[in-house]
Amino acid sequence: MNRRLQRVNELVKREVGEIIRRDFIVSEFGVVTVTSVAISPDLKNGRIFVSVIGTPQQQTHTLRALGARRGAIQREMSRTVILKYTPHLDFLLDETGERADRIHRILDDLHLPEDESV
C-alpha cells in the first residue's frame, strides 16, 4: 500500500471514529471503536472495521445503525476529508480480538506439561 493511501485510511479512520463517538450513545450501542479502515486505491469504496464492546445484541444493533446512517456519515465525513471521491462506506465487525481470545482459550485448554512444551 502506498504512503498516500495509508494517510487517507488514517484520516478516514479518525474522522469516522469521531462521528461515531459523537453520535452513538454508549448505553444503547456499547463502546464502538473504529479499529481499521481499508479504502480502495480508486478512493470509491471503503471498509470500516469496528469493534463493539457490549452484548451480542448491541453489536448487531450497532452494525444495523451504522448501515442505516451510512449516507449521513459519508456526508459528514466529506465536509472534513476532502478527496476526489467520497468513498462508499461499508461497516464490518472486527472480530480480531474475539479470535485471539478463542485461540488463547484453546491453547490454555491444551495444558502441555512443562517438559513437553516446544
MARMAR-24131 format. One record per residue: residue number from 1; residue in one letter; x, y, z of N, C-alpha, C in turn. Coordinates in nm, 2 decimals, padded with zeros to 4 digits. Layout:
<atoms>
[atom NUM; 'A'; [X; Y; Z]; [X; Y; Z]; [X; Y; Z]]
...
</atoms>
This chain:
<atoms>
[atom 1; 'M'; [00.09; -00.12; 00.00]; [00.00; 00.00; 00.00]; [00.09; 00.12; 00.00]]
[atom 2; 'N'; [00.05; 00.22; -00.08]; [00.14; 00.34; -00.09]; [00.11; 00.43; 00.03]]
[atom 3; 'R'; [00.20; 00.52; 00.04]; [00.20; 00.62; 00.16]; [00.08; 00.70; 00.15]]
[atom 4; 'R'; [00.04; 00.75; 00.04]; [-00.08; 00.83; 00.03]; [-00.21; 00.76; 00.07]]
[atom 5; 'L'; [-00.22; 00.64; 00.03]; [-00.34; 00.56; 00.07]; [-00.34; 00.53; 00.22]]
[atom 6; 'Q'; [-00.22; 00.51; 00.28]; [-00.21; 00.49; 00.42]; [-00.26; 00.62; 00.50]]
[atom 7; 'R'; [-00.22; 00.74; 00.45]; [-00.26; 00.86; 00.51]; [-00.41; 00.88; 00.50]]
[atom 8; 'V'; [-00.47; 00.85; 00.38]; [-00.62; 00.86; 00.36]; [-00.69; 00.76; 00.46]]
[atom 9; 'N'; [-00.64; 00.64; 00.47]; [-00.70; 00.54; 00.56]; [-00.70; 00.60; 00.71]]
[atom 10; 'E'; [-00.59; 00.65; 00.75]; [-00.58; 00.71; 00.89]; [-00.67; 00.83; 00.90]]
[atom 11; 'L'; [-00.68; 00.91; 00.80]; [-00.76; 01.03; 00.81]; [-00.91; 00.99; 00.82]]
[atom 12; 'V'; [-00.95; 00.90; 00.74]; [-01.09; 00.85; 00.74]; [-01.12; 00.78; 00.87]]
[atom 13; 'K'; [-01.03; 00.70; 00.92]; [-01.04; 00.63; 01.05]; [-01.07; 00.73; 01.16]]
[atom 14; 'R'; [-00.99; 00.84; 01.16]; [-01.00; 00.94; 01.27]; [-01.13; 01.01; 01.26]]
[atom 15; 'E'; [-01.17; 01.05; 01.14]; [-01.30; 01.13; 01.12]; [-01.42; 01.04; 01.15]]
[atom 16; 'V'; [-01.42; 00.92; 01.09]; [-01.54; 00.84; 01.12]; [-01.55; 00.80; 01.26]]
[atom 17; 'G'; [-01.44; 00.77; 01.33]; [-01.43; 00.74; 01.47]; [-01.49; 00.86; 01.55]]
[atom 18; 'E'; [-01.46; 00.98; 01.51]; [-01.51; 01.10; 01.58]; [-01.66; 01.11; 01.56]]
[atom 19; 'I'; [-01.71; 01.09; 01.44]; [-01.85; 01.10; 01.42]; [-01.93; 00.99; 01.50]]
[atom 20; 'I'; [-01.87; 00.87; 01.50]; [-01.94; 00.76; 01.58]; [-01.94; 00.80; 01.73]]
[atom 21; 'R'; [-01.82; 00.85; 01.78]; [-01.81; 00.88; 01.92]; [-01.91; 00.99; 01.96]]
[atom 22; 'R'; [-01.93; 01.08; 01.87]; [-02.03; 01.19; 01.90]; [-02.17; 01.15; 01.88]]
[atom 23; 'D'; [-02.20; 01.06; 01.79]; [-02.34; 01.03; 01.76]; [-02.40; 00.90; 01.82]]
[atom 24; 'F'; [-02.31; 00.81; 01.86]; [-02.36; 00.68; 01.91]; [-02.35; 00.68; 02.07]]
[atom 25; 'I'; [-02.46; 00.66; 02.13]; [-02.47; 00.66; 02.28]; [-02.42; 00.53; 02.33]]
[atom 26; 'V'; [-02.33; 00.53; 02.43]; [-02.27; 00.41; 02.48]; [-02.38; 00.31; 02.54]]
[atom 27; 'S'; [-02.47; 00.37; 02.61]; [-02.57; 00.28; 02.68]; [-02.66; 00.20; 02.57]]
[atom 28; 'E'; [-02.68; 00.26; 02.46]; [-02.76; 00.19; 02.35]; [-02.67; 00.10; 02.26]]
[atom 29; 'F'; [-02.55; 00.15; 02.23]; [-02.47; 00.08; 02.13]; [-02.35; 00.01; 02.18]]
[atom 30; 'G'; [-02.32; 00.03; 02.31]; [-02.19; -00.03; 02.36]; [-02.08; 00.07; 02.33]]
[atom 31; 'V'; [-01.96; 00.03; 02.36]; [-01.84; 00.11; 02.32]; [-01.80; 00.08; 02.18]]
[atom 32; 'V'; [-01.81; 00.17; 02.09]; [-01.78; 00.15; 01.95]; [-01.65; 00.22; 01.91]]
[atom 33; 'T'; [-01.56; 00.14; 01.85]; [-01.43; 00.19; 01.82]; [-01.40; 00.15; 01.67]]
[atom 34; 'V'; [-01.35; 00.24; 01.59]; [-01.31; 00.21; 01.46]; [-01.16; 00.16; 01.47]]
[atom 35; 'T'; [-01.15; 00.03; 01.44]; [-01.02; -00.03; 01.45]; [-00.93; -00.02; 01.33]]
[atom 36; 'S'; [-00.99; -00.02; 01.21]; [-00.91; -00.01; 01.09]; [-01.00; 00.03; 00.97]]
[atom 37; 'V'; [-00.94; 00.09; 00.87]; [-01.01; 00.13; 00.75]; [-00.93; 00.08; 00.63]]
[atom 38; 'A'; [-01.00; 00.04; 00.53]; [-00.94; 00.00; 00.40]; [-01.01; 00.07; 00.29]]
[atom 39; 'I'; [-00.95; 00.18; 00.24]; [-01.01; 00.25; 00.13]; [-00.94; 00.19; 00.00]]
[atom 40; 'S'; [-01.03; 00.17; -00.10]; [-00.98; 00.12; -00.23]; [-00.88; 00.22; -00.29]]
[atom 41; 'P'; [-00.79; 00.17; -00.38]; [-00.70; 00.26; -00.44]; [-00.76; 00.37; -00.53]]
[atom 42; 'D'; [-00.88; 00.34; -00.58]; [-00.95; 00.44; -00.66]; [-01.04; 00.54; -00.58]]
[atom 43; 'L'; [-01.03; 00.52; -00.44]; [-01.10; 00.60; -00.34]; [-01.25; 00.60; -00.35]]
[atom 44; 'K'; [-01.31; 00.50; -00.42]; [-01.45; 00.50; -00.44]; [-01.52; 00.41; -00.33]]
[atom 45; 'N'; [-01.45; 00.32; -00.27]; [-01.51; 00.23; -00.17]; [-01.42; 00.22; -00.05]]
[atom 46; 'G'; [-01.48; 00.20; 00.07]; [-01.41; 00.19; 00.19]; [-01.48; 00.09; 00.28]]
[atom 47; 'R'; [-01.39; 00.01; 00.35]; [-01.44; -00.08; 00.45]; [-01.40; -00.03; 00.58]]
[atom 48; 'I'; [-01.49; -00.01; 00.67]; [-01.47; 00.04; 00.81]; [-01.49; -00.07; 00.90]]
[atom 49; 'F'; [-01.38; -00.11; 00.97]; [-01.39; -00.22; 01.07]; [-01.41; -00.16; 01.21]]
[atom 50; 'V'; [-01.52; -00.20; 01.28]; [-01.55; -00.15; 01.41]; [-01.55; -00.26; 01.51]]
[atom 51; 'S'; [-01.51; -00.23; 01.63]; [-01.51; -00.32; 01.74]; [-01.62; -00.26; 01.84]]
[atom 52; 'V'; [-01.71; -00.35; 01.88]; [-01.82; -00.31; 01.97]; [-01.80; -00.39; 02.10]]
[atom 53; 'I'; [-01.78; -00.32; 02.21]; [-01.77; -00.38; 02.34]; [-01.91; -00.37; 02.40]]
[atom 54; 'G'; [-01.97; -00.48; 02.41]; [-02.11; -00.48; 02.46]; [-02.17; -00.62; 02.43]]
[atom 55; 'T'; [-02.30; -00.63; 02.45]; [-02.37; -00.76; 02.43]; [-02.38; -00.79; 02.28]]
[atom 56; 'P'; [-02.40; -00.92; 02.25]; [-02.42; -00.95; 02.10]; [-02.53; -00.87; 02.04]]
[atom 57; 'Q'; [-02.64; -00.84; 02.12]; [-02.75; -00.76; 02.07]; [-02.70; -00.62; 02.03]]
[atom 58; 'Q'; [-02.62; -00.56; 02.12]; [-02.56; -00.43; 02.09]; [-02.48; -00.43; 01.96]]
[atom 59; 'Q'; [-02.40; -00.54; 01.95]; [-02.32; -00.55; 01.83]; [-02.40; -00.55; 01.70]]
[atom 60; 'T'; [-02.51; -00.63; 01.70]; [-02.60; -00.64; 01.59]; [-02.67; -00.51; 01.56]]
[atom 61; 'H'; [-02.72; -00.45; 01.67]; [-02.78; -00.32; 01.66]; [-02.69; -00.21; 01.61]]
[atom 62; 'T'; [-02.57; -00.21; 01.66]; [-02.47; -00.11; 01.61]; [-02.44; -00.12; 01.46]]
[atom 63; 'L'; [-02.42; -00.24; 01.41]; [-02.39; -00.26; 01.27]; [-02.51; -00.22; 01.19]]
[atom 64; 'R'; [-02.63; -00.25; 01.23]; [-02.75; -00.21; 01.16]; [-02.76; -00.06; 01.15]]
[atom 65; 'A'; [-02.74; 00.00; 01.27]; [-02.75; 00.15; 01.28]; [-02.64; 00.22; 01.19]]
[atom 66; 'L'; [-02.52; 00.16; 01.19]; [-02.41; 00.22; 01.11]; [-02.45; 00.21; 00.96]]
[atom 67; 'G'; [-02.51; 00.09; 00.92]; [-02.55; 00.08; 00.78]; [-02.66; 00.17; 00.75]]
[atom 68; 'A'; [-02.76; 00.19; 00.84]; [-02.87; 00.28; 00.81]; [-02.82; 00.43; 00.80]]
[atom 69; 'R'; [-02.72; 00.46; 00.88]; [-02.67; 00.60; 00.88]; [-02.55; 00.63; 00.79]]
[atom 70; 'R'; [-02.52; 00.53; 00.71]; [-02.40; 00.54; 00.62]; [-02.40; 00.66; 00.54]]
[atom 71; 'G'; [-02.51; 00.70; 00.48]; [-02.51; 00.82; 00.39]; [-02.48; 00.94; 00.47]]
[atom 72; 'A'; [-02.54; 00.96; 00.59]; [-02.52; 01.07; 00.68]; [-02.37; 01.08; 00.72]]
[atom 73; 'I'; [-02.32; 00.96; 00.76]; [-02.18; 00.96; 00.80]; [-02.09; 00.99; 00.68]]
[atom 74; 'Q'; [-02.11; 00.95; 00.56]; [-02.04; 00.98; 00.45]; [-02.04; 01.13; 00.42]]
[atom 75; 'R'; [-02.16; 01.19; 00.43]; [-02.17; 01.33; 00.40]; [-02.10; 01.41; 00.51]]
[atom 76; 'E'; [-02.11; 01.38; 00.63]; [-02.04; 01.45; 00.74]; [-01.89; 01.44; 00.72]]
[atom 77; 'M'; [-01.84; 01.31; 00.69]; [-01.70; 01.29; 00.67]; [-01.65; 01.37; 00.55]]
[atom 78; 'S'; [-01.73; 01.39; 00.44]; [-01.69; 01.46; 00.32]; [-01.66; 01.61; 00.35]]
[atom 79; 'R'; [-01.72; 01.66; 00.46]; [-01.70; 01.80; 00.49]; [-01.56; 01.83; 00.54]]
[atom 80; 'T'; [-01.50; 01.73; 00.61]; [-01.37; 01.75; 00.66]; [-01.26; 01.67; 00.59]]
[atom 81; 'V'; [-01.29; 01.56; 00.52]; [-01.20; 01.49; 00.45]; [-01.22; 01.51; 00.30]]
[atom 82; 'I'; [-01.14; 01.60; 00.24]; [-01.16; 01.64; 00.10]; [-01.08; 01.54; 00.01]]
[atom 83; 'L'; [-01.15; 01.46; -00.06]; [-01.09; 01.37; -00.16]; [-01.16; 01.39; -00.29]]
[atom 84; 'K'; [-01.10; 01.33; -00.40]; [-01.15; 01.34; -00.53]; [-01.29; 01.28; -00.53]]
[atom 85; 'Y'; [-01.31; 01.16; -00.46]; [-01.44; 01.10; -00.44]; [-01.47; 01.08; -00.30]]
[atom 86; 'T'; [-01.59; 01.08; -00.26]; [-01.63; 01.04; -00.12]; [-01.65; 00.89; -00.13]]
[atom 87; 'P'; [-01.57; 00.81; -00.06]; [-01.59; 00.67; -00.06]; [-01.72; 00.62; -00.01]]
[atom 88; 'H'; [-01.78; 00.52; -00.08]; [-01.90; 00.45; -00.03]; [-01.85; 00.36; 00.08]]
[atom 89; 'L'; [-01.90; 00.38; 00.20]; [-01.85; 00.31; 00.32]; [-01.94; 00.19; 00.35]]
[atom 90; 'D'; [-01.87; 00.08; 00.39]; [-01.93; -00.04; 00.44]; [-01.87; -00.07; 00.58]]
[atom 91; 'F'; [-01.96; -00.09; 00.67]; [-01.92; -00.12; 00.81]; [-01.92; -00.27; 00.84]]
[atom 92; 'L'; [-01.81; -00.31; 00.89]; [-01.79; -00.45; 00.93]; [-01.75; -00.47; 01.07]]
[atom 93; 'L'; [-01.79; -00.58; 01.13]; [-01.75; -00.60; 01.27]; [-01.61; -00.66; 01.27]]
[atom 94; 'D'; [-01.52; -00.60; 01.34]; [-01.38; -00.65; 01.36]; [-01.38; -00.76; 01.47]]
[atom 95; 'E'; [-01.36; -00.88; 01.43]; [-01.36; -00.99; 01.53]; [-01.22; -01.04; 01.57]]
[atom 96; 'T'; [-01.12; -00.96; 01.54]; [-00.98; -00.99; 01.57]; [-00.96; -01.03; 01.72]]
[atom 97; 'G'; [-01.01; -00.94; 01.80]; [-00.99; -00.96; 01.95]; [-01.06; -01.09; 01.99]]
[atom 98; 'E'; [-01.18; -01.12; 01.94]; [-01.25; -01.24; 01.98]; [-01.18; -01.36; 01.93]]
[atom 99; 'R'; [-01.12; -01.36; 01.81]; [-01.05; -01.47; 01.76]; [-00.92; -01.50; 01.84]]
[atom 100; 'A'; [-00.86; -01.39; 01.88]; [-00.74; -01.40; 01.96]; [-00.77; -01.46; 02.10]]
[atom 101; 'D'; [-00.88; -01.42; 02.16]; [-00.92; -01.48; 02.28]; [-00.96; -01.63; 02.27]]
[atom 102; 'R'; [-01.02; -01.66; 02.16]; [-01.05; -01.80; 02.14]; [-00.93; -01.89; 02.12]]
[atom 103; 'I'; [-00.83; -01.84; 02.05]; [-00.70; -01.91; 02.03]; [-00.63; -01.93; 02.17]]
[atom 104; 'H'; [-00.63; -01.82; 02.25]; [-00.57; -01.83; 02.38]; [-00.64; -01.93; 02.47]]
[atom 105; 'R'; [-00.78; -01.94; 02.46]; [-00.85; -02.04; 02.54]; [-00.82; -02.18; 02.49]]
[atom 106; 'I'; [-00.81; -02.20; 02.36]; [-00.77; -02.33; 02.31]; [-00.63; -02.37; 02.36]]
[atom 107; 'L'; [-00.54; -02.28; 02.35]; [-00.40; -02.31; 02.39]; [-00.40; -02.34; 02.54]]
[atom 108; 'D'; [-00.47; -02.26; 02.62]; [-00.48; -02.29; 02.77]; [-00.54; -02.42; 02.80]]
[atom 109; 'D'; [-00.64; -02.46; 02.71]; [-00.70; -02.59; 02.74]; [-00.61; -02.71; 02.70]]
[atom 110; 'L'; [-00.51; -02.69; 02.62]; [-00.42; -02.80; 02.59]; [-00.34; -02.85; 02.71]]
[atom 111; 'H'; [-00.31; -02.76; 02.80]; [-00.23; -02.79; 02.92]; [-00.11; -02.88; 02.89]]
[atom 112; 'L'; [-00.02; -02.83; 02.81]; [00.10; -02.91; 02.78]; [00.19; -02.91; 02.91]]
[atom 113; 'P'; [00.24; -03.02; 02.94]; [00.34; -03.03; 03.06]; [00.46; -02.95; 03.02]]
[atom 114; 'E'; [00.53; -02.89; 03.12]; [00.64; -02.80; 03.10]; [00.75; -02.87; 03.02]]
[atom 115; 'D'; [00.78; -03.00; 03.05]; [00.90; -03.06; 02.98]; [00.86; -03.10; 02.83]]
[atom 116; 'E'; [00.74; -03.10; 02.79]; [00.70; -03.13; 02.66]; [00.67; -03.01; 02.57]]
[atom 117; 'S'; [00.68; -02.89; 02.63]; [00.65; -02.77; 02.55]; [00.76; -02.75; 02.45]]
[atom 118; 'V'; [00.72; -02.68; 02.35]; [00.81; -02.66; 02.23]; [00.90; -02.54; 02.26]]
</atoms>
